[in-house]
Amino acid sequence: MRLLLLSLLLALAAGAAAGLFLHDEAGYVLISLGPWIIETSVLGFIAAVVAALVCAYCGGKLLLVLLRLPVIVKEAQAARRARHAQASFEAGLQQLLEGQWARAEVELVRRAADHRTPGLNYLLAARAAQRADAPERRDHYLALAARQDGTPELAVELVRAELMFERRDLAAALPVLQALYRTHPKHPYVIELLAETHVRLPQWEPLRQLLATPDGARALTPARYRELYGHALREALLRSGETARLDALKSAWESTPPEFRVRSDIRSAWLRGLARFGADADVAAQVVQMLKQGWDASLVEIYGELGGLDAVTQLATVEAWLNQHGEKPELLLAAGRVCTRNRLWGKARSYLDAALRLEPSAGVYLALAKVCEQAKQPEEASLFYRRGLELAAAPGKQGN
């Protein structure tokens, strides 16, 4: 269009210039074609030539437009469909965010074929179908997304695993996540989902191996990493002790990072596992050393449960701690247990009664019941057993 206007302006300018130049001498042009004779001035001839050129140009443009008309119509229709598909996608996404699952699913699917990224439509539709409790439609949309060109396999399988995880179909989610981890071992969200799946199953040893890597540590928030990895380490220690595998127990402890060895639950699992193998003297020495670094009630409890130590030395150690730290419930309970093993019934009852006054617990009631049994007091023993069971069964209550 611009070229046409420019041509007209140039023609007008040329005509005006010719008119001025030929004002005094118009000239004469004679054209003979068979029986036809055309006579005109030079100015008229120039005007006719210009008009012919303009008509030829316009006619050529019109012919090209007519020839391309089917293509132009097709492109216009495609652009219209693309605009409608984009509008439908945006509407579906908004409805998905607003929790309107059924409407979102309809909007995301009905024009997906015309959207420039249909795979994304189907992945979001799969989420909407899951929220609408339609697992069959969800799987159908995931299959459609996988068949779309340009849709990454990682995105499809990750959404599949995530939706299975949300529905607590962990047995189905696990192999999908394991396959993703083999192909994308550094992907943080794959690691996070796989770790959470191991937790829920539960599978502590695979979790420990997963989080032992630098990528595993970086995939989770620091707090969640410490929680899960610490739990996995503790379970590894407990299982090694329960299965009577000393080599596995020592290997698990040696592989525990130093920052986790100071955690009360982890070192308690290590010491209790070691005590299962009769290494009471080694456990006692480690407890004494650890308590020098900081007070830990669980370590005192473990020390009070050790039965393979010299009774006099064990009681002297606990009483020294009592003199140093005062009457703490865990110390009084440990003293009562040691006195019970030494058949010091009166002294054991005194320590346990003091522990009961400070902090009643199922462990204290059980220790008192045992003392009463040895002292031939069955009624009191039954009373303490019953109270211990009631306390242990009460919500939020834990006994030593």
C-alpha positions in Angstrom: 0.0 0.0 0.0 2.8 2.4 0.8 4.6 1.5 -2.4 1.4 2.3 -4.4 1.0 5.7 -2.8 4.6 6.4 -3.4 4.2 5.5 -7.1 1.2 7.7 -7.5 3.0 10.6 -5.9 6.0 10.1 -8.2 3.6 9.9 -11.2 1.9 13.1 -10.2 5.3 14.8 -9.7 6.5 13.6 -13.1 3.3 14.8 -14.7 3.5 18.2 -13.1 7.2 18.5 -14.2 6.4 17.5 -17.7 3.5 20.0 -17.9 5.7 22.8 -16.9 8.5 21.7 -19.2 6.1 21.2 -22.2 3.9 24.2 -21.5 5.0 26.1 -24.6 5.8 23.1 -26.8 3.3 20.2 -26.3 5.0 18.0 -28.9 3.3 15.4 -31.1 3.1 11.6 -30.9 1.7 9.3 -33.7 1.2 5.6 -33.2 0.0 3.4 -36.1 -1.3 -0.2 -35.3 -2.8 -1.8 -38.4 -5.9 0.1 -39.2 -5.6 2.1 -35.9 -3.9 5.4 -35.7 -3.4 7.1 -32.4 -2.4 10.8 -32.3 -1.7 12.6 -29.1 0.6 15.1 -27.5 3.8 14.1 -25.6 2.2 15.1 -22.4 -0.9 12.9 -23.1 1.3 10.0 -24.1 3.3 10.2 -20.9 0.1 10.4 -18.8 -1.2 7.3 -20.6 2.0 5.3 -20.0 2.0 6.3 -16.3 -1.7 5.3 -16.0 -1.0 2.0 -17.7 1.9 1.2 -15.4 -0.2 2.1 -12.3 -3.1 -0.1 -13.5 -0.7 -3.0 -14.3 0.8 -2.7 -10.8 -2.6 -2.6 -9.1 -3.8 -5.5 -11.2 -0.8 -7.5 -10.3 -1.2 -6.9 -6.6 -4.9 -7.8 -6.8 -4.0 -11.0 -8.7 -1.5 -12.0 -6.0 -4.0 -11.3 -3.3 -6.6 -13.5 -5.1 -4.1 -16.3 -5.5 -3.1 -16.1 -1.8 -6.6 -15.7 -0.6 -7.0 -19.4 0.7 -3.7 -19.1 2.6 -4.7 -15.7 4.0 -8.0 -17.0 5.2 -6.3 -20.1 6.7 -3.8 -17.9 8.6 -6.5 -15.7 9.9 -8.5 -18.6 11.1 -5.4 -20.1 12.8 -4.6 -16.8 14.5 -8.2 -16.6 15.7 -8.1 -20.1 17.1 -4.8 -19.4 18.8 -6.3 -16.3 20.5 -9.2 -18.3 21.7 -7.0 -21.1 22.9 -4.8 -18.7 24.8 -7.9 -17.1 26.4 -9.2 -20.5 27.3 -5.9 -21.6 28.8 -5.7 -18.4 30.9 -9.3 -18.9 32.1 -8.6 -22.5 33.0 -5.5 -21.6 34.9 -7.3 -19.0 36.9 -10.1 -21.4 37.7 -7.6 -24.0 38.7 -6.0 -21.6 41.1 -9.4 -20.6 42.5 -10.3 -24.3 43.2 -13.0 -24.6 40.5 -11.8 -28.0 39.4 -14.5 -29.1 37.0 -14.6 -25.7 35.1 -10.8 -25.6 35.0 -10.7 -29.1 33.5 -13.2 -28.1 30.8 -11.4 -24.9 29.8 -8.0 -26.4 29.8 -9.0 -29.3 27.5 -11.5 -27.9 25.0 -9.0 -25.8 23.1 -5.8 -27.6 24.0 -5.2 -28.7 20.4 -5.0 -25.1 19.2 -2.7 -23.9 22.0 1.0 -23.5 21.3 1.8 -25.8 24.2 -0.9 -28.4 24.4 1.1 -30.6 26.7 0.9 -27.9 29.4 -2.9 -27.8 29.0 -3.1 -31.5 29.6 -0.8 -31.5 32.6 -2.8 -28.8 34.3 -6.0 -30.7 33.3 -4.6 -33.8 35.0 -4.2 -31.8 38.2 -7.8 -30.5 38.0 -9.1 -34.0 37.3 -7.2 -35.3 40.4 -8.8 -32.6 42.6 -12.1 -33.6 41.1 -11.4 -37.2 42.2 -11.3 -38.5 38.6 -8.2 -40.7 38.4 -9.1 -42.2 35.1 -9.4 -38.8 33.4 -6.2 -37.8 35.2 -4.3 -40.7 33.7 -5.8 -40.0 30.3 -4.6 -36.4 30.3 -1.1 -37.5 31.4 -1.0 -39.9 28.4 -2.1 -37.1 26.1 0.5 -34.8 27.5 3.2 -37.5 26.9 2.2 -37.7 23.2 2.5 -34.0 22.5 5.6 -32.8 20.6 7.8 -30.5 22.7 6.5 -31.7 26.1 9.5 -32.7 28.2 9.3 -36.3 29.6 10.6 -35.0 32.9 7.6 -32.7 33.3 5.1 -35.4 32.5 6.6 -38.1 34.8 7.2 -35.6 37.6 3.6 -34.5 37.6 2.6 -38.1 37.4 4.7 -39.0 40.5 3.5 -35.9 42.4 -0.2 -36.6 41.8 0.4 -40.3 42.9 2.1 -39.0 46.0 -0.7 -36.6 46.8 -3.2 -39.5 46.6 -0.9 -41.5 48.9 -0.4 -44.1 46.2 3.2 -44.5 47.3 3.7 -48.0 45.8 3.0 -46.6 42.4 4.9 -43.3 42.9 8.1 -44.9 44.1 9.2 -46.6 40.8 8.4 -43.5 38.8 10.5 -41.4 41.2 13.3 -43.9 41.2 13.4 -43.9 37.4 13.5 -40.1 37.4 16.3 -40.1 39.9 18.4 -42.4 37.7 18.0 -40.0 34.8 18.1 -36.8 36.8 20.1 -37.5 39.9 20.7 -33.8 40.7 17.1 -32.6 40.3 16.1 -31.1 43.7 12.4 -31.7 43.4 12.9 -35.3 42.3 15.1 -35.9 45.3 12.7 -34.1 47.6 9.7 -36.2 46.4 11.7 -39.4 46.6 12.8 -38.6 50.1 9.3 -37.9 51.3 8.1 -41.1 49.7 10.8 -43.1 51.6 9.6 -41.4 54.8 6.0 -42.4 54.3 6.5 -46.0 53.3 8.8 -46.0 55.5 12.2 -47.0 54.0 14.9 -45.6 56.2 18.0 -47.2 54.7 17.2 -45.9 51.1 16.5 -42.5 52.7 19.8 -42.5 54.5 21.7 -43.3 51.3 19.7 -40.7 49.3 20.4 -37.9 51.8 24.0 -38.9 52.4 24.9 -37.3 49.0 25.7 -33.6 48.6 22.8 -33.2 46.2 20.5 -34.8 48.7 21.5 -32.3 51.3 20.9 -29.4 49.0 17.5 -30.6 47.8 15.8 -30.1 51.1 15.5 -27.1 53.5 18.2 -27.2 56.2 15.6 -28.0 58.9 13.9 -30.7 56.9 17.2 -32.2 55.9 18.4 -32.4 59.6 15.0 -34.0 60.6 14.9 -36.6 57.9 18.6 -37.5 57.8 18.7 -37.7 61.6 15.7 -40.0 61.6 17.2 -42.2 59.0 20.5 -42.4 60.9 18.8 -43.3 64.1 16.7 -46.0 62.5 19.8 -47.5 60.9 21.4 -47.7 64.3 18.3 -49.1 66.0 17.9 -51.7 63.3 21.5 -52.8 63.4 21.2 -53.3 67.2 17.9 -55.2 66.9 19.3 -57.6 64.3 22.3 -58.3 66.4 24.8 -57.2 63.8 27.7 -55.5 65.6 29.5 -54.8 62.4 26.5 -53.1 60.9 26.0 -51.1 64.1 29.6 -49.8 64.1 29.5 -49.1 60.4 26.3 -47.0 60.8 27.9 -45.1 63.7 31.1 -44.5 61.8 29.2 -43.2 58.8 27.2 -40.8 60.9 28.5 -37.2 60.3 30.0 -35.5 63.5 27.2 -32.9 63.6 24.6 -35.6 64.0 26.5 -37.7 66.6 25.8 -35.0 69.2 22.1 -35.4 68.8 20.5 -37.1 71.8 18.3 -39.5 69.9 21.1 -40.7 67.6 23.7 -41.3 70.2 21.1 -43.0 72.4 20.3 -45.4 69.6 24.1 -46.1 69.2 24.6 -46.7 72.9 21.5 -48.8 73.3 22.5 -50.9 70.3 26.0 -51.3 71.8 24.5 -52.4 75.1 22.6 -55.2 73.3 25.9 -56.8 72.6 26.9 -56.8 76.3 29.4 -53.9 76.0 28.1 -52.3 79.2 31.6 -51.1 80.3 32.2 -49.4 76.9 28.7 -47.8 77.0 29.2 -46.6 80.5 32.6 -45.0 79.6 31.0 -43.2 76.6 28.1 -42.0 78.7 30.4 -40.5 81.3 32.5 -38.8 78.6 29.4 -37.5 76.8 27.9 -36.1 80.0 31.1 -34.1 80.6 30.3 -32.2 77.3 26.7 -31.4 78.3 23.8 -32.8 80.4 21.5 -35.3 78.6 18.7 -37.0 80.5 18.5 -39.9 78.0 22.2 -40.8 78.6 21.5 -41.0 82.4 18.5 -43.2 81.7 20.8 -45.6 79.6 23.4 -45.6 82.4 20.8 -46.6 84.9 19.6 -49.5 82.8 23.1 -51.1 82.4 23.2 -54.3 84.3 26.7 -55.5 83.7 28.6 -53.0 85.7 30.1 -53.1 89.2 27.1 -52.3 91.4 29.0 -50.3 93.9 30.8 -48.2 91.3 27.6 -47.6 89.3 25.7 -46.4 92.4 28.6 -44.2 93.4 28.7 -42.6 90.0 24.9 -41.8 90.0 25.1 -40.4 93.5 28.0 -38.2 92.5 25.9 -36.9 89.7 23.1 -36.2 92.2 25.5 -34.2 94.4 26.8 -32.3 91.3 23.5 -31.6 89.5 20.8 -31.9 92.1 17.7 -34.0 92.3 16.7 -34.4 88.6 13.9 -36.9 87.8 16.2 -38.9 85.5 18.9 -39.2 88.1 16.6 -40.3 90.9 15.1 -42.9 88.6 18.6 -44.2 87.6 19.6 -44.3 91.3 16.4 -46.2 92.1 17.0 -48.8 89.4 20.6 -49.3 90.5 19.6 -49.7 94.1 16.9 -52.2 93.0 19.6 -54.4 91.3 21.7 -54.1 94.5 18.7 -55.3 96.5 18.7 -52.0 98.5 14.9 -51.9 98.6 14.5 -49.1 101.1 17.0 -46.8 99.4 15.5 -47.7 96.0 12.0 -46.8 97.3 13.2 -43.5 98.6 14.8 -42.4 95.3 11.8 -43.5 93.3 9.3 -41.8 95.6 11.3 -38.6 95.1 11.3 -39.0 91.3 7.6 -39.6 91.4 7.0 -36.3 93.3 9.1 -34.4 90.8 7.8 -35.9 87.6 5.5 -38.9 87.4 6.3 -41.2 84.5 5.5 -44.7 83.4 9.1 -45.7 84.0 9.0 -44.5 87.6 5.7 -46.4 88.3 7.2 -49.6 86.7 10.4 -49.3 88.9 8.2 -48.8 92.0 6.1 -51.8 91.1 9.2 -54.0 90.8 10.5 -52.7 94.2 7.1 -53.5 95.8 7.1 -57.0 94.3 10.5 -57.7 95.8 9.4 -56.2 99.1 6.4 -58.6 99.2 3.9 -55.8 98.7 1.6 -57.1 95.9 -1.2 -54.6 96.4 1.1 -51.6 96.0 2.8 -53.3 93.1 -0.5 -53.8 91.3 -1.5 -50.1 92.0 1.8 -48.9 90.5 1.5 -51.1 87.5 -2.0 -49.8 86.8 -1.0 -46.2 87.2 2.0 -46.7 84.9 -0.2 -48.3 82.2 -2.7 -45.5 82.5 0.0 -42.8 82.2 1.7 -44.6 79.3 -1.7 -44.9 77.4 -2.6 -41.2 78.0 -2.3 -39.0 74.8 1.0 -37.1 74.7 2.5 -39.0 77.7 5.8 -40.8 77.4 7.5 -42.9 80.0 11.2 -43.4 80.7 
